[in-house]
Amino acid sequence: MYISYKFILLDTVQDVRYSAKMTSVKIRQVTPDDKAEWLRMRIALWTRHKPKELEQELDKLLAN
């Protein structure tokens, strides 16, 4: 059973790898204008934390 699962997983990975299209990614430094969206993502990712805690931490990060 494990072997067949392994082959299915590998086939899925290969299918995704060959059918995926490459996109360009631009990496830039975060700015205060990004705060609302960045906070939204942090709240979605770290559900155990209070939104106010995440916002305070974000304010510290943006201050540096």
PDB file of N, CA, C, O and CB in Angstrom:
ATOM      1  N   MET A   1       0.830  -1.187   0.000  1.00  0.00           N
ATOM      2  CA  MET A   1       0.000   0.000   0.000  1.00  0.00           C
ATOM      3  C   MET A   1       0.880   1.259   0.000  1.00  0.00           C
ATOM      4  O   MET A   1       0.597   2.197  -0.745  1.00  0.00           O
ATOM      5  CB  MET A   1      -0.947  -0.006   1.217  1.00  0.00           C
ATOM      6  N   TYR A   2       1.911   1.296   0.798  1.00  0.00           N
ATOM      7  CA  TYR A   2       2.804   2.453   0.851  1.00  0.00           C
ATOM      8  C   TYR A   2       3.463   2.701  -0.498  1.00  0.00           C
ATOM      9  O   TYR A   2       3.593   3.848  -0.925  1.00  0.00           O
ATOM     10  CB  TYR A   2       3.872   2.255   1.925  1.00  0.00           C
ATOM     11  N   ILE A   3       3.874   1.645  -1.163  1.00  0.00           N
ATOM     12  CA  ILE A   3       4.555   1.801  -2.457  1.00  0.00           C
ATOM     13  C   ILE A   3       3.620   2.423  -3.486  1.00  0.00           C
ATOM     14  O   ILE A   3       4.026   3.327  -4.217  1.00  0.00           O
ATOM     15  CB  ILE A   3       5.071   0.438  -2.967  1.00  0.00           C
ATOM     16  N   SER A   4       2.379   1.957  -3.557  1.00  0.00           N
ATOM     17  CA  SER A   4       1.459   2.521  -4.542  1.00  0.00           C
ATOM     18  C   SER A   4       1.181   3.992  -4.227  1.00  0.00           C
ATOM     19  O   SER A   4       1.074   4.812  -5.140  1.00  0.00           O
ATOM     20  CB  SER A   4       0.139   1.718  -4.575  1.00  0.00           C
ATOM     21  N   TYR A   5       1.065   4.326  -2.954  1.00  0.00           N
ATOM     22  CA  TYR A   5       0.864   5.717  -2.572  1.00  0.00           C
ATOM     23  C   TYR A   5       2.059   6.560  -3.016  1.00  0.00           C
ATOM     24  O   TYR A   5       1.900   7.677  -3.507  1.00  0.00           O
ATOM     25  CB  TYR A   5       0.653   5.837  -1.047  1.00  0.00           C
ATOM     26  N   LYS A   6       3.237   6.012  -2.838  1.00  0.00           N
ATOM     27  CA  LYS A   6       4.452   6.723  -3.219  1.00  0.00           C
ATOM     28  C   LYS A   6       4.451   7.013  -4.719  1.00  0.00           C
ATOM     29  O   LYS A   6       4.805   8.115  -5.139  1.00  0.00           O
ATOM     30  CB  LYS A   6       5.700   5.907  -2.831  1.00  0.00           C
ATOM     31  N   PHE A   7       4.058   6.038  -5.519  1.00  0.00           N
ATOM     32  CA  PHE A   7       4.034   6.248  -6.960  1.00  0.00           C
ATOM     33  C   PHE A   7       2.969   7.264  -7.365  1.00  0.00           C
ATOM     34  O   PHE A   7       3.190   8.067  -8.273  1.00  0.00           O
ATOM     35  CB  PHE A   7       3.792   4.928  -7.676  1.00  0.00           C
ATOM     36  N   ILE A   8       1.834   7.234  -6.707  1.00  0.00           N
ATOM     37  CA  ILE A   8       0.791   8.219  -7.006  1.00  0.00           C
ATOM     38  C   ILE A   8       1.296   9.619  -6.674  1.00  0.00           C
ATOM     39  O   ILE A   8       1.094  10.562  -7.439  1.00  0.00           O
ATOM     40  CB  ILE A   8      -0.510   7.907  -6.216  1.00  0.00           C
ATOM     41  N   LEU A   9       1.940   9.740  -5.550  1.00  0.00           N
ATOM     42  CA  LEU A   9       2.478  11.031  -5.142  1.00  0.00           C
ATOM     43  C   LEU A   9       3.520  11.524  -6.149  1.00  0.00           C
ATOM     44  O   LEU A   9       3.510  12.695  -6.527  1.00  0.00           O
ATOM     45  CB  LEU A   9       3.095  10.934  -3.736  1.00  0.00           C
ATOM     46  N   LEU A  10       4.407  10.646  -6.577  1.00  0.00           N
ATOM     47  CA  LEU A  10       5.416  11.039  -7.546  1.00  0.00           C
ATOM     48  C   LEU A  10       4.788  11.423  -8.881  1.00  0.00           C
ATOM     49  O   LEU A  10       5.212  12.391  -9.511  1.00  0.00           O
ATOM     50  CB  LEU A  10       6.418   9.915  -7.745  1.00  0.00           C
ATOM     51  N   ASP A  11       3.788  10.677  -9.310  1.00  0.00           N
ATOM     52  CA  ASP A  11       3.114  11.023 -10.559  1.00  0.00           C
ATOM     53  C   ASP A  11       2.461  12.397 -10.457  1.00  0.00           C
ATOM     54  O   ASP A  11       2.507  13.184 -11.403  1.00  0.00           O
ATOM     55  CB  ASP A  11       2.064   9.962 -10.917  1.00  0.00           C
ATOM     56  N   THR A  12       1.861  12.679  -9.322  1.00  0.00           N
ATOM     57  CA  THR A  12       1.224  13.981  -9.128  1.00  0.00           C
ATOM     58  C   THR A  12       2.265  15.090  -9.172  1.00  0.00           C
ATOM     59  O   THR A  12       2.046  16.123  -9.805  1.00  0.00           O
ATOM     60  CB  THR A  12       0.456  14.020  -7.792  1.00  0.00           C
ATOM     61  N   VAL A  13       3.380  14.888  -8.515  1.00  0.00           N
ATOM     62  CA  VAL A  13       4.442  15.890  -8.517  1.00  0.00           C
ATOM     63  C   VAL A  13       4.964  16.111  -9.928  1.00  0.00           C
ATOM     64  O   VAL A  13       5.177  17.252 -10.337  1.00  0.00           O
ATOM     65  CB  VAL A  13       5.587  15.467  -7.588  1.00  0.00           C
ATOM     66  N   GLN A  14       5.170  15.046 -10.667  1.00  0.00           N
ATOM     67  CA  GLN A  14       5.657  15.186 -12.038  1.00  0.00           C
ATOM     68  C   GLN A  14       4.639  15.919 -12.900  1.00  0.00           C
ATOM     69  O   GLN A  14       5.014  16.782 -13.693  1.00  0.00           O
ATOM     70  CB  GLN A  14       5.969  13.813 -12.642  1.00  0.00           C
ATOM     71  N   ASP A  15       3.357  15.591 -12.758  1.00  0.00           N
ATOM     72  CA  ASP A  15       2.328  16.264 -13.543  1.00  0.00           C
ATOM     73  C   ASP A  15       2.316  17.761 -13.255  1.00  0.00           C
ATOM     74  O   ASP A  15       2.222  18.576 -14.173  1.00  0.00           O
ATOM     75  CB  ASP A  15       0.952  15.659 -13.253  1.00  0.00           C
ATOM     76  N   VAL A  16       2.412  18.114 -11.991  1.00  0.00           N
ATOM     77  CA  VAL A  16       2.413  19.519 -11.619  1.00  0.00           C
ATOM     78  C   VAL A  16       3.668  20.203 -12.149  1.00  0.00           C
ATOM     79  O   VAL A  16       3.607  21.321 -12.661  1.00  0.00           O
ATOM     80  CB  VAL A  16       2.316  19.675 -10.094  1.00  0.00           C
ATOM     81  N   ARG A  17       4.782  19.538 -12.026  1.00  0.00           N
ATOM     82  CA  ARG A  17       6.046  20.133 -12.454  1.00  0.00           C
ATOM     83  C   ARG A  17       6.041  20.429 -13.953  1.00  0.00           C
ATOM     84  O   ARG A  17       6.505  21.489 -14.373  1.00  0.00           O
ATOM     85  CB  ARG A  17       7.213  19.205 -12.106  1.00  0.00           C
ATOM     86  N   TYR A  18       5.528  19.516 -14.750  1.00  0.00           N
ATOM     87  CA  TYR A  18       5.573  19.699 -16.193  1.00  0.00           C
ATOM     88  C   TYR A  18       4.462  20.594 -16.714  1.00  0.00           C
ATOM     89  O   TYR A  18       4.595  21.167 -17.796  1.00  0.00           O
ATOM     90  CB  TYR A  18       5.503  18.371 -16.871  1.00  0.00           C
ATOM     91  N   SER A  19       3.376  20.728 -15.976  1.00  0.00           N
ATOM     92  CA  SER A  19       2.276  21.543 -16.478  1.00  0.00           C
ATOM     93  C   SER A  19       2.276  22.956 -15.890  1.00  0.00           C
ATOM     94  O   SER A  19       1.553  23.828 -16.373  1.00  0.00           O
ATOM     95  CB  SER A  19       0.960  20.866 -16.175  1.00  0.00           C
ATOM     96  N   ALA A  20       3.072  23.181 -14.865  1.00  0.00           N
ATOM     97  CA  ALA A  20       3.089  24.499 -14.231  1.00  0.00           C
ATOM     98  C   ALA A  20       3.807  25.505 -15.120  1.00  0.00           C
ATOM     99  O   ALA A  20       4.789  25.176 -15.785  1.00  0.00           O
ATOM    100  CB  ALA A  20       3.764  24.431 -12.849  1.00  0.00           C
ATOM    101  N   LYS A  21       3.307  26.722 -15.120  1.00  0.00           N
ATOM    102  CA  LYS A  21       3.950  27.796 -15.868  1.00  0.00           C
ATOM    103  C   LYS A  21       4.765  28.632 -14.904  1.00  0.00           C
ATOM    104  O   LYS A  21       4.338  28.882 -13.777  1.00  0.00           O
ATOM    105  CB  LYS A  21       2.907  28.671 -16.616  1.00  0.00           C
ATOM    106  N   MET A  22       5.909  29.054 -15.331  1.00  0.00           N
ATOM    107  CA  MET A  22       6.757  29.892 -14.492  1.00  0.00           C
ATOM    108  C   MET A  22       6.240  31.331 -14.563  1.00  0.00           C
ATOM    109  O   MET A  22       5.855  31.816 -15.627  1.00  0.00           O
ATOM    110  CB  MET A  22       8.255  29.808 -14.940  1.00  0.00           C
ATOM    111  N   THR A  23       6.241  31.985 -13.435  1.00  0.00           N
ATOM    112  CA  THR A  23       5.877  33.392 -13.386  1.00  0.00           C
ATOM    113  C   THR A  23       7.037  34.153 -12.765  1.00  0.00           C
ATOM    114  O   THR A  23       7.851  33.587 -12.035  1.00  0.00           O
ATOM    115  CB  THR A  23       4.555  33.615 -12.582  1.00  0.00           C
ATOM    116  N   SER A  24       7.096  35.412 -13.059  1.00  0.00           N
ATOM    117  CA  SER A  24       8.176  36.202 -12.471  1.00  0.00           C
ATOM    118  C   SER A  24       7.724  36.709 -11.102  1.00  0.00           C
ATOM    119  O   SER A  24       6.542  36.965 -10.873  1.00  0.00           O
ATOM    120  CB  SER A  24       8.577  37.392 -13.405  1.00  0.00           C
ATOM    121  N   VAL A  25       8.671  36.842 -10.224  1.00  0.00           N
ATOM    122  CA  VAL A  25       8.405  37.305  -8.870  1.00  0.00           C
ATOM    123  C   VAL A  25       9.300  38.504  -8.604  1.00  0.00           C
ATOM    124  O   VAL A  25      10.509  38.456  -8.833  1.00  0.00           O
ATOM    125  CB  VAL A  25       8.643  36.172  -7.816  1.00  0.00           C
ATOM    126  N   LYS A  26       8.699  39.564  -8.125  1.00  0.00           N
ATOM    127  CA  LYS A  26       9.466  40.754  -7.769  1.00  0.00           C
ATOM    128  C   LYS A  26       9.527  40.824  -6.248  1.00  0.00           C
ATOM    129  O   LYS A  26       8.492  40.849  -5.582  1.00  0.00           O
ATOM    130  CB  LYS A  26       8.827  42.059  -8.377  1.00  0.00           C
ATOM    131  N   ILE A  27      10.720  40.854  -5.709  1.00  0.00           N
ATOM    132  CA  ILE A  27      10.916  40.948  -4.265  1.00  0.00           C
ATOM    133  C   ILE A  27      11.361  42.368  -3.948  1.00  0.00           C
ATOM    134  O   ILE A  27      12.308  42.895  -4.532  1.00  0.00           O
ATOM    135  CB  ILE A  27      11.965  39.896  -3.753  1.00  0.00           C
ATOM    136  N   ARG A  28      10.647  42.965  -3.007  1.00  0.00           N
ATOM    137  CA  ARG A  28      10.982  44.336  -2.618  1.00  0.00           C
ATOM    138  C   ARG A  28      10.810  44.472  -1.118  1.00  0.00           C
ATOM    139  O   ARG A  28      10.184  43.634  -0.468  1.00  0.00           O
ATOM    140  CB  ARG A  28      10.097  45.373  -3.372  1.00  0.00           C
ATOM    141  N   GLN A  29      11.368  45.527  -0.586  1.00  0.00           N
ATOM    142  CA  GLN A  29      11.254  45.788   0.842  1.00  0.00           C
ATOM    143  C   GLN A  29       9.827  46.232   1.155  1.00  0.00           C
ATOM    144  O   GLN A  29       9.210  46.976   0.394  1.00  0.00           O
ATOM    145  CB  GLN A  29      12.281  46.864   1.295  1.00  0.00           C
ATOM    146  N   VAL A  30       9.324  45.765   2.277  1.00  0.00           N
ATOM    147  CA  VAL A  30       7.977  46.133   2.704  1.00  0.00           C
ATOM    148  C   VAL A  30       7.934  47.612   3.060  1.00  0.00           C
ATOM    149  O   VAL A  30       8.914  48.175   3.548  1.00  0.00           O
ATOM    150  CB  VAL A  30       7.527  45.273   3.907  1.00  0.00           C
ATOM    151  N   THR A  31       6.789  48.233   2.809  1.00  0.00           N
ATOM    152  CA  THR A  31       6.609  49.642   3.138  1.00  0.00           C
ATOM    153  C   THR A  31       5.372  49.795   4.024  1.00  0.00           C
ATOM    154  O   THR A  31       4.565  48.869   4.110  1.00  0.00           O
ATOM    155  CB  THR A  31       6.477  50.504   1.846  1.00  0.00           C
ATOM    156  N   PRO A  32       5.210  50.931   4.675  1.00  0.00           N
ATOM    157  CA  PRO A  32       4.008  51.145   5.490  1.00  0.00           C
ATOM    158  C   PRO A  32       2.706  51.001   4.689  1.00  0.00           C
ATOM    159  O   PRO A  32       1.668  50.657   5.253  1.00  0.00           O
ATOM    160  CB  PRO A  32       4.061  52.522   6.122  1.00  0.00           C
ATOM    161  N   ASP A  33       2.761  51.261   3.393  1.00  0.00           N
ATOM    162  CA  ASP A  33       1.571  51.086   2.549  1.00  0.00           C
ATOM    163  C   ASP A  33       1.111  49.625   2.489  1.00  0.00           C
ATOM    164  O   ASP A  33      -0.043  49.355   2.160  1.00  0.00           O
ATOM    165  CB  ASP A  33       1.857  51.592   1.136  1.00  0.00           C
ATOM    166  N   ASP A  34       1.998  48.692   2.802  1.00  0.00           N
ATOM    167  CA  ASP A  34       1.682  47.264   2.754  1.00  0.00           C
ATOM    168  C   ASP A  34       1.047  46.755   4.047  1.00  0.00           C
ATOM    169  O   ASP A  34       0.646  45.594   4.126  1.00  0.00           O
ATOM    170  CB  ASP A  34       2.936  46.472   2.463  1.00  0.00           C
ATOM    171  N   LYS A  35       0.954  47.612   5.051  1.00  0.00           N
ATOM    172  CA  LYS A  35       0.559  47.158   6.383  1.00  0.00           C
ATOM    173  C   LYS A  35      -0.784  46.428   6.400  1.00  0.00           C
ATOM    174  O   LYS A  35      -0.874  45.350   6.988  1.00  0.00           O
ATOM    175  CB  LYS A  35       0.497  48.334   7.318  1.00  0.00           C
ATOM    176  N   ALA A  36      -1.807  46.965   5.789  1.00  0.00           N
ATOM    177  CA  ALA A  36      -3.142  46.351   5.851  1.00  0.00           C
ATOM    178  C   ALA A  36      -3.134  44.942   5.265  1.00  0.00           C
ATOM    179  O   ALA A  36      -3.696  44.018   5.854  1.00  0.00           O
ATOM    180  CB  ALA A  36      -4.164  47.220   5.103  1.00  0.00           C
ATOM    181  N   GLU A  37      -2.507  44.779   4.121  1.00  0.00           N
ATOM    182  CA  GLU A  37      -2.474  43.454   3.482  1.00  0.00           C
ATOM    183  C   GLU A  37      -1.578  42.499   4.260  1.00  0.00           C
ATOM    184  O   GLU A  37      -1.909  41.324   4.422  1.00  0.00           O
ATOM    185  CB  GLU A  37      -1.983  43.565   2.025  1.00  0.00           C
ATOM    186  N   TRP A  38      -0.454  42.996   4.737  1.00  0.00           N
ATOM    187  CA  TRP A  38       0.459  42.155   5.502  1.00  0.00           C
ATOM    188  C   TRP A  38      -0.217  41.687   6.792  1.00  0.00           C
ATOM    189  O   TRP A  38      -0.079  40.529   7.188  1.00  0.00           O
ATOM    190  CB  TRP A  38       1.766  42.918   5.820  1.00  0.00           C
ATOM    191  N   LEU A  39      -0.940  42.585   7.437  1.00  0.00           N
ATOM    192  CA  LEU A  39      -1.667  42.230   8.658  1.00  0.00           C
ATOM    193  C   LEU A  39      -2.750  41.192   8.349  1.00  0.00           C
ATOM    194  O   LEU A  39      -2.926  40.238   9.107  1.00  0.00           O
ATOM    195  CB  LEU A  39      -2.296  43.492   9.303  1.00  0.00           C
ATOM    196  N   ARG A  40      -3.466  41.371   7.255  1.00  0.00           N
ATOM    197  CA  ARG A  40      -4.493  40.404   6.866  1.00  0.00           C
ATOM    198  C   ARG A  40      -3.902  39.013   6.705  1.00  0.00           C
ATOM    199  O   ARG A  40      -4.483  38.033   7.172  1.00  0.00           O
ATOM    200  CB  ARG A  40      -5.172  40.837   5.566  1.00  0.00           C
ATOM    201  N   MET A  41      -2.754  38.919   6.049  1.00  0.00           N
ATOM    202  CA  MET A  41      -2.106  37.615   5.846  1.00  0.00           C
ATOM    203  C   MET A  41      -1.620  37.033   7.170  1.00  0.00           C
ATOM    204  O   MET A  41      -1.758  35.833   7.405  1.00  0.00           O
ATOM    205  CB  MET A  41      -0.926  37.746   4.865  1.00  0.00           C
ATOM    206  N   ARG A  42      -1.060  37.860   8.023  1.00  0.00           N
ATOM    207  CA  ARG A  42      -0.572  37.374   9.323  1.00  0.00           C
ATOM    208  C   ARG A  42      -1.721  36.842  10.176  1.00  0.00           C
ATOM    209  O   ARG A  42      -1.577  35.818  10.843  1.00  0.00           O
ATOM    210  CB  ARG A  42       0.165  38.499  10.076  1.00  0.00           C
ATOM    211  N   ILE A  43      -2.845  37.525  10.156  1.00  0.00           N
ATOM    212  CA  ILE A  43      -4.015  37.071  10.913  1.00  0.00           C
ATOM    213  C   ILE A  43      -4.501  35.731  10.378  1.00  0.00           C
ATOM    214  O   ILE A  43      -4.884  34.853  11.151  1.00  0.00           O
ATOM    215  CB  ILE A  43      -5.148  38.116  10.847  1.00  0.00           C
ATOM    216  N   ALA A  44      -4.488  35.574   9.064  1.00  0.00           N
ATOM    217  CA  ALA A  44      -4.922  34.311   8.456  1.00  0.00           C
ATOM    218  C   ALA A  44      -3.960  33.167   8.776  1.00  0.00           C
ATOM    219  O   ALA A  44      -4.391  32.026   8.942  1.00  0.00           O
ATOM    220  CB  ALA A  44      -5.048  34.470   6.941  1.00  0.00           C
ATOM    221  N   LEU A  45      -2.673  33.460   8.865  1.00  0.00           N
ATOM    222  CA  LEU A  45      -1.670  32.422   9.118  1.00  0.00           C
ATOM    223  C   LEU A  45      -1.552  32.051  10.594  1.00  0.00           C
ATOM    224  O   LEU A  45      -1.429  30.874  10.932  1.00  0.00           O
ATOM    225  CB  LEU A  45      -0.326  32.877   8.609  1.00  0.00           C
ATOM    226  N   TRP A  46      -1.587  33.031  11.456  1.00  0.00           N
ATOM    227  CA  TRP A  46      -1.367  32.798  12.890  1.00  0.00           C
ATOM    228  C   TRP A  46      -2.666  33.014  13.655  1.00  0.00           C
ATOM    229  O   TRP A  46      -2.828  34.019  14.347  1.00  0.00           O
ATOM    230  CB  TRP A  46      -0.255  33.733  13.441  1.00  0.00           C
ATOM    231  N   THR A  47      -3.586  32.071  13.527  1.00  0.00           N
ATOM    232  CA  THR A  47      -4.925  32.194  14.110  1.00  0.00           C
ATOM    233  C   THR A  47      -4.934  32.114  15.630  1.00  0.00           C
ATOM    234  O   THR A  47      -5.911  32.524  16.259  1.00  0.00           O
ATOM    235  CB  THR A  47      -5.817  31.123  13.556  1.00  0.00           C
ATOM    236  N   ARG A  48      -3.880  31.601  16.228  1.00  0.00           N
ATOM    237  CA  ARG A  48      -3.836  31.497  17.699  1.00  0.00           C
ATOM    238  C   ARG A  48      -3.485  32.819  18.367  1.00  0.00           C
ATOM    239  O   ARG A  48      -3.642  32.965  19.579  1.00  0.00           O
ATOM    240  CB  ARG A  48      -2.828  30.439  18.119  1.00  0.00           C
ATOM    241  N   HIS A  49      -3.016  33.770  17.592  1.00  0.00           N
ATOM    242  CA  HIS A  49      -2.638  35.070  18.143  1.00  0.00           C
ATOM    243  C   HIS A  49      -3.770  36.066  17.953  1.00  0.00           C
ATOM    244  O   HIS A  49      -4.531  35.988  16.988  1.00  0.00           O
ATOM    245  CB  HIS A  49      -1.347  35.592  17.483  1.00  0.00           C
ATOM    246  N   LYS A  50      -3.868  36.993  18.875  1.00  0.00           N
ATOM    247  CA  LYS A  50      -4.866  38.048  18.759  1.00  0.00           C
ATOM    248  C   LYS A  50      -4.425  39.024  17.665  1.00  0.00           C
ATOM    249  O   LYS A  50      -3.240  39.342  17.558  1.00  0.00           O
ATOM    250  CB  LYS A  50      -5.065  38.787  20.125  1.00  0.00           C
ATOM    251  N   PRO A  51      -5.372  39.498  16.858  1.00  0.00           N
ATOM    252  CA  PRO A  51      -5.014  40.453  15.804  1.00  0.00           C
ATOM    253  C   PRO A  51      -4.259  41.676  16.327  1.00  0.00           C
ATOM    254  O   PRO A  51      -3.365  42.190  15.655  1.00  0.00           O
ATOM    255  CB  PRO A  51      -6.261  40.908  15.088  1.00  0.00           C
ATOM    256  N   LYS A  52      -4.618  42.138  17.524  1.00  0.00           N
ATOM    257  CA  LYS A  52      -3.929  43.304  18.091  1.00  0.00           C
ATOM    258  C   LYS A  52      -2.460  43.005  18.364  1.00  0.00           C
ATOM    259  O   LYS A  52      -1.602  43.860  18.146  1.00  0.00           O
ATOM    260  CB  LYS A  52      -4.616  43.754  19.385  1.00  0.00           C
ATOM    261  N   GLU A  53      -2.163  41.785  18.844  1.00  0.00           N
ATOM    262  CA  GLU A  53      -0.767  41.379  19.073  1.00  0.00           C
ATOM    263  C   GLU A  53       0.011  41.406  17.765  1.00  0.00           C
ATOM    264  O   GLU A  53       1.130  41.914  17.704  1.00  0.00           O
ATOM    265  CB  GLU A  53      -0.701  39.967  19.704  1.00  0.00           C
ATOM    266  N   LEU A  54      -0.594  40.856  16.727  1.00  0.00           N
ATOM    267  CA  LEU A  54       0.070  40.799  15.426  1.00  0.00           C
ATOM    268  C   LEU A  54       0.290  42.198  14.864  1.00  0.00           C
ATOM    269  O   LEU A  54       1.320  42.473  14.249  1.00  0.00           O
ATOM    270  CB  LEU A  54      -0.749  39.960  14.442  1.00  0.00           C
ATOM    271  N   GLU A  55      -0.672  43.067  15.076  1.00  0.00           N
ATOM    272  CA  GLU A  55      -0.528  44.440  14.599  1.00  0.00           C
ATOM    273  C   GLU A  55       0.588  45.168  15.335  1.00  0.00           C
ATOM    274  O   GLU A  55       1.361  45.902  14.718  1.00  0.00           O
ATOM    275  CB  GLU A  55      -1.842  45.198  14.762  1.00  0.00           C
ATOM    276  N   GLN A  56       0.679  44.973  16.646  1.00  0.00           N
ATOM    277  CA  GLN A  56       1.745  45.615  17.420  1.00  0.00           C
ATOM    278  C   GLN A  56       3.119  45.114  16.964  1.00  0.00           C
ATOM    279  O   GLN A  56       4.056  45.900  16.828  1.00  0.00           O
ATOM    280  CB  GLN A  56       1.553  45.347  18.932  1.00  0.00           C
ATOM    281  N   GLU A  57       3.230  43.825  16.731  1.00  0.00           N
ATOM    282  CA  GLU A  57       4.494  43.280  16.239  1.00  0.00           C
ATOM    283  C   GLU A  57       4.832  43.834  14.863  1.00  0.00           C
ATOM    284  O   GLU A  57       5.986  44.143  14.566  1.00  0.00           O
ATOM    285  CB  GLU A  57       4.432  41.753  16.189  1.00  0.00           C
ATOM    286  N   LEU A  58       3.816  43.953  14.041  1.00  0.00           N
ATOM    287  CA  LEU A  58       4.014  44.505  12.699  1.00  0.00           C
ATOM    288  C   LEU A  58       4.475  45.954  12.756  1.00  0.00           C
ATOM    289  O   LEU A  58       5.335  46.369  11.979  1.00  0.00           O
ATOM    290  CB  LEU A  58       2.728  44.402  11.887  1.00  0.00           C
ATOM    291  N   ASP A  59       3.906  46.714  13.666  1.00  0.00           N
ATOM    292  CA  ASP A  59       4.337  48.108  13.831  1.00  0.00           C
ATOM    293  C   ASP A  59       5.810  48.193  14.200  1.00  0.00           C
ATOM    294  O   ASP A  59       6.529  49.067  13.716  1.00  0.00           O
ATOM    295  CB  ASP A  59       3.492  48.807  14.901  1.00  0.00           C
ATOM    296  N   LYS A  60       6.263  47.275  15.066  1.00  0.00           N
ATOM    297  CA  LYS A  60       7.683  47.251  15.432  1.00  0.00           C
ATOM    298  C   LYS A  60       8.554  46.905  14.234  1.00  0.00           C
ATOM    299  O   LYS A  60       9.618  47.494  14.043  1.00  0.00           O
ATOM    300  CB  LYS A  60       7.929  46.247  16.561  1.00  0.00           C
ATOM    301  N   LEU A  61       8.107  45.959  13.435  1.00  0.00           N
ATOM    302  CA  LEU A  61       8.883  45.575  12.254  1.00  0.00           C
ATOM    303  C   LEU A  61       8.971  46.719  11.250  1.00  0.00           C
ATOM    304  O   LEU A  61      10.024  46.962  10.661  1.00  0.00           O
ATOM    305  CB  LEU A  61       8.263  44.345  11.590  1.00  0.00           C
ATOM    306  N   LEU A  62       7.873  47.405  11.067  1.00  0.00           N
ATOM    307  CA  LEU A  62       7.876  48.521  10.107  1.00  0.00           C
ATOM    308  C   LEU A  62       8.670  49.711  10.601  1.00  0.00           C
ATOM    309  O   LEU A  62       9.147  50.512   9.796  1.00  0.00           O
ATOM    310  CB  LEU A  62       6.461  48.956   9.810  1.00  0.00           C
ATOM    311  N   ALA A  63       8.822  49.844  11.911  1.00  0.00           N
ATOM    312  CA  ALA A  63       9.587  50.966  12.465  1.00  0.00           C
ATOM    313  C   ALA A  63      11.081  50.810  12.216  1.00  0.00           C
ATOM    314  O   ALA A  63      11.813  51.800  12.198  1.00  0.00           O
ATOM    315  CB  ALA A  63       9.327  51.094  13.961  1.00  0.00           C
ATOM    316  N   ASN A  64      11.537  49.583  12.024  1.00  0.00           N
ATOM    317  CA  ASN A  64      12.979  49.347  11.811  1.00  0.00           C
ATOM    318  C   ASN A  64      13.374  49.579  10.389  1.00  0.00           C
ATOM    319  O   ASN A  64      14.545  49.425  10.040  1.00  0.00           O
ATOM    320  CB  ASN A  64      13.360  47.942  12.209  1.00  0.00           C
TER     321      ASN A  64
END
